[in-house]
């Protein structure tokens, strides 16, 4: 019953070979059998079976939505009414969401079945899923390796067939990097393409809801359902949403750029470099133009990203104070100590580190030296990225410099951990769409991911070329 496309599921349902109820039972059994992976924080077993029966009835009477047959997991940063929402943190202990976020509601409206809540780095801050207050998620390909982060549980759930697809969030690579580490497809759409209403905020000018799927086709369908204007989010784009899943054919030869320095980076694993070079040669052999380009700001991207995101996190996370909801310290003696002790007890080490760094860069003495300067550099990065995308149809680069690293390997070195984002933060800083697709494995059978970056709001072209890449180029490299 290992399905790799919704199309195959729908074909089997139509033939009477399976049903939504059968699928849910299959995934529930897999979750139970793979509980050691720690991908799910909570499983909505009875509720999912009830949903499945209702969708089966709709399929029988011909009224089912676009996502009927799709069993989905939600990263623990997405609001789902009357369900626990914790951002994998103790500070939100006991909190249940009072509403359903726009993206999640649109999935439900099209008859997606939600099977559970998935583990992630606390408040989506991390590149390895080692920062969750509920313990590490394990990579299904090798349980001694990290799954990537922050959407690690979401990626592993798809990798290990614990659900058909997952909805995560991507601030600086939090969907794409775990997708690469787990051998699945990870999409970060254009900033503002999907409403952020119901997404717990980390860094509001970067955060985007994204998808983890087995196929590009299903990523396109999920974006088609979730994207679009929203009266609850004034930053959501008003642009019309194309029928992405209906237009996955590539027309003509494409012009693709790759940043020369990404292949010459000293931290690039040889097998990841080989996968990139093989893809470049195969694209050239197919008649596409592939050229090296200079990007002078590569060394500044990670520092710029962390200055800006920690500043925004410092502001966003101030609302978690122990007063209105979530964890409240029992050691407090007055209001001031309530704030201090609740936050010290409730937030994990990495979240505390980022709040303090963000507060520092926003302080009066250092605001211009760090925050203002980082905003200027972000503008330069965006302008250069847009300029490259005016000359090329796409940019191609590794998703991550290495395959999945060992649990604990970078835990004591925040800088090494932050550098895992070196190839994903460009699209986040520029606000453009990017997708990670599987590109084989290394010598130890760990997945490798390659990333395509496209122009703003041109996901349709990005999907079509990504599908072409996975179907025709990467299979032969």
N, C-alpha and C positions, 0 to 999 in steps of 0.2 A: 504493500500500500504506500510505498514511498513515492509520492507525487512531486514533480518538479515544475508543474505549471497548473494554473487554475483551469486552463483549457482541457487538460487531461482529466482533472477531477470532474468537470462538468460533463465530459463525454461519458465517463464511467457512471455518473449519476443518471444520465439520460438512458443508458443501457441497462440500468438496474443492477449494476455490479457493486455499487456502494451507495451510501446516503450520508447526509450531514451528521446524523446520529452515529453512524459507523465511524466516520472520520474523528469525531470528538472522542469516542471511546478509545480509538487507536492512539490519539495524542495523549489522552489521560494515562493510558497504560505506559506509554513511552516516558512521560514525565515521572511516573512512579519508579520505573526501572532505572532512570538516570538521575535520581534525586541527588546523587553525589556531585553532580555538576553544579548544583546550587543556582540554576538559571532562574527559577521562579521563586518569588517570595510568598506568593499566594496563588492558589489555583481555584478558579470558580467552577468547580466540577458540576454541581447540580444545575447551576444557572446556565452553563454552556450547553448541557444536555437539553434543557428546556428550550433554549434559543434554537438549538439544532432541530428539534421536533417542529418548532414553528416554521423554520425555514424550509424543512422538508415538505410541509403542507403547502407553503407558497410555491415551491417548485412544481408540485403536483397540479396546482390550479393555474399555473402560468403567470403568477404575479411576483416572482422572485426578483430581487435586485441584482445589480452588476456583480456583487461580491458573494452571492450565495455559493456556499461550498468552501469559502475561505475562513480558516480558523486562525485567529490572530492573537498575539500576545502584546501587552502594552508595557513599555518601560515605566518604571515607577516614578515618573515625573509628569504623567499625563492624567488629568482629572477625569474621573468616571464616577458619576453621582452615586452616593451611598457606598462607595468602595474606599478602602484604605488608600491613602496617598502619603508616602513618607519620604520620597527622594532618597531611599536607602539610608536614612538618617534617624538618630534617636531624638533629635530636636522636634520631629513631627510625630512622635510616638502617640498612637491612639487617634490620630486625625483621620476623619473620613471626609471625602470631597462632598461639597454641597451642591455641585453642578457637574455636568458633563462638558468637556471642552469641545470646541467646534469640530476639530478634525475627527475626534472619536465619535461624535454624534453623526457625522457624515458617513463614517464607516458602518455604523449601526443602521442608518437609514437605507443603506444598500445591502443589508442582510449579512454583513460580516458577523462572525461568531467570536466573541472575546473569551478566551480561555483562562487568562490570568495576568498577574502583575509580575514584572520581571526585574531581577536584581540589576543594579548599576552602581557605578562610582557615586559616592555621596554627593548630592546636588549636581550630578553630571560633571564632577571635577576629577578627572583622571584619565589615564591612557592605558590602564591595565585591569580595571575592576578590582583592584586591591584596596580601594578606599571605601568600600561599602561597609556599613556597620553590621551587616549580616553575613560577613565573610566573603572570601574569594569565590568568583565563578571560575570553573575549570574549563580549559579548552578541550573539546571533545576529541580532537585529533591527537592530543597528548596531554594527559591530565596534569603533567608537571609544568605546563606552559600557561601563560595568561591568555585570555580571550581577546584582549584589547579593551579599550574603554572610550567613553564611559558607558556605551550601550553594550557591554559585554554579555549580560544575560540575554539580551534580545538577539544578539548574533548567534550565540551558542544554541538558543532555542530553535533557530532555523537550521543551523548546522546539524544538530543531533535529531532533527525531526520531532521536536517536542511541540511544535505548532507549525503551521504552513508559512506564515509570514509574521514579522514583528514591526511595530512602530516604535522608533527611537527618537532621539534628538541629537542634533549635530551643531555644536558651537564652534569647534575648531578641528573637527575630524572624528567626532564621537560616534558617528554611524559608519563612516568610510574605513577608519582604521580597524575596528573590530571585524568589519566585513572582510577586509583583507586577511586578517589573522585567522578567520574561521572559514574562508573559502566560499563566501556568499556575495550577493550583489548588494551594495549599499549606496543609497542616493541621498545627497543633500541638494534640495532644490534651490532656486534663486531666493535670496532673502525677501520675505514678504509674500512668497507664492502661496504658502499655507498659513492660515491664521494661527497666531500663538495664544489665542484665548484658551485657557485650560492647560497650558504648559508652564510648569514651575520655572520661574525666571532664574537664570544664572547670569548671562550677559546679554541684555535685551537687544543690543544692536547686532548681535551675532547669531543668537539662538534660532534654529530652524528645526521643525519636525521633519524627520526623514524615514526612509523605509529600508527594511532588510528582507530580501526575498531570494528565491532560488534563480529567478529569471528576470531579465530586463523587462520583458513583456508585462509581468505582474507588478513591477515597480511603476511602470507607466500607468497601469490601470489604477493603482492605489493613489498616485498623484492626481490623476484625473478626477477621482472621487473627493479627495480631501482639499484640493486647491480652490482658490477663489475668494472673492470679497466676503467680508464678514462685518456685520454691524457692531460686533463686540470687540473688534480689533481695528483701530483706525490706521494701523501701520500695514494691514494686509492690502495687497495690491487689488485694484479694481479691474485689472485686465481680464479679458475673457479667457476661459480655460479651454484649450484645444482638446480634442479627443485623442490624447496621446497614444492610447493603445491601438488605435485604428490606423496609425500612420508610422509604421516601423520599417518602411523600405528606404534604403539609401539610393539616392539618385546621383549619378556622376561620380567623378573622382574628387577626393577631398585634399585640402592642404592642412597639414598637421605640423605643429611646432613642438619641439621638446627643449626644455631648458638645459643647456649644455652642462651647467654646474651640478645638476641633479645626478648626472651619470658620473661625475668626477668627485662626488662627495666622499670624503674618507670613511664615513660611517656606513656607506652603502654595502650591504651584503652581496658578495659576488653573484649568488644565484638570482637575486633580485635584479642586479645589473644585467645579467644574461637574459632574463625574461624581457626586460625593456628593449635590449638590443635586438633580440629575436623578433619582437613585435614590430620594431621599426623596419627591420629588413623585410619582413613579410608584407608589411603595408606598401613598401616601395615596390616589391615584386608584383603587387596587385595593381600598380600604376598610380598609387597616391603619391603626392608630394610630401616628403617629411624632411624638415629642416631644423638644424640646431639654432637656438636663439639665445641671446644674452638676457639675463635678468639680474640687474645689479643689486637688487635688494634682498637676495635670498638670506643673507646672514642677519638681516634686520627683522625678518618676519616673525620669528618666535618671540624675541623680546617685545616687539610691538604688540603682538597678540596678547601676551601675558600681562603687560602693563594695562592695556585697555579692558581686558576681561576681568582682571582682579578688581579694578576700580569699579566696574559695573556690579560685580558680585558683592563688594563691600556695601554698596548702596541697596541692592536688591535683598540681601539677606538680613538687613537690619530689622525687617518685619518679624523675624523669628526671635521673640524676646521673652517667652515664657508667660506672657500676660494673658493673651486671648485664647490660645490653643496650643496643643503640643506639650512638650516636656516642660515641667515647672520644678525647679530645684526645691527640695525639702530643707535645704540648709540655709535658705534666705532669711535674713533678719529685717530687711527693709527693701524698698523698691530698687535701689541701686544694686544691692547684693543679689536681688532676684534676677535682674538683667545679667549680671556678670556670671553668677553661678549656673544659671539655666543654660546660657550659651556655652560656657566652658564645659559643662557636662554633656550637652546635647550635640555639639558639633565635633566632628572628628579632626584629626591632626591636619590633614591636607586642606580641609575647608577653613580651619582656623588660620593656616598659613596664608591662604589666598585672601581672606578677609583683611588680615593685618597688612599684607603687601598692598592691597588696594587702598586701604585707609591711608597708608604711607604716601602713595603716589598722588593721592588727592589732597594731602595736607597743604596748608598755605605755603609752607617753605619749599615744597618740592613739586607743586602742581605744574608750573611752567616747565621745569627741568625734565619732567617725566611724562605726565599725562598730555599736556599740550603738544609736546614734541612727538609723542607716539601718534596722536591724531593726525599730525602733518605727514608723518611717515606712512600712515595708513592710506592717506590720500594719494601719495606717490605710488604706493603698491597698487592701488585700484586703477589709477590712470595708466600705469605701465601694463597691467594685466589687460585692461580694455583695449589698449593700443595693439597689443599682440593679437588679441582676438578679433581686431578689425582686419588684420593681415592673414590670420589663419582661421580655419573653421573650428579647430579644437587644439587644445594643448594636451599632451600626453606626458605622464610622469609616474614614478612609483607611488603607491598609496602610502607606504611606510618604508623606511630605510632597511628594515630587517623583517624577517618572519617573526612569529610570536616568540618572545623571550621567556625565560624561566621565571616562575613565581618567586618574588623576593630579589631578583637580580638587580633591579633598579630602585628598589623601595627606599633605600637610604640615600639615594642621590637624586634629588628633585630635578636637577638640571638635565641629567641623562634621561629622566622620564619625560620632561618637557620636550626634549629634542625628538621624541617619537612622533611629534606632530609636525615636523619640519616641512613635509610635503603636502599636508592637508590644510594648513592655515592660510595659504594663499587664496584659495577660493572663498574662505570664510571672511578674510579681511576685505576682499573685493566684492563680496555679496553675490558672486556668480554661482551657477549650478555646477556640481561635480558628481561623478559616479565612480565607484570602485567595482571592478569586475575581476573574477578569479582568473589567474594566469599561470596555472600549474602549481607545482610544489617544489620544495627544496630537497636536498639529499636525505633529510630526516622525515620527509613526507608532510611537512608543514606547509599550509597554503601560502601562495604569493598573490598579492593584489596589484593591479595596475589601475591608474586613475585617469579619467578624461575630464577636462574642464571645458565648459562651453560658454556661450554668450548669455547674458541676462535674459531670462524669459524665453530662451530657445531650447527648453528641455525636449521638445519634440525632435529636433535634430540630434540632440545628445543621446536620446533613447535609441533612435534609429541606427546611429553609428555604433553605439555600444553593443547593440544586438548583432550588427554585422561583425563587429570585432570578436565577440564571443563565439558566434556561429562559424566564422570563416577564417579568422586569423589566429586566435589564441589556441584553437583546437589543434593547429598544425605546428605550433612552435614548441 
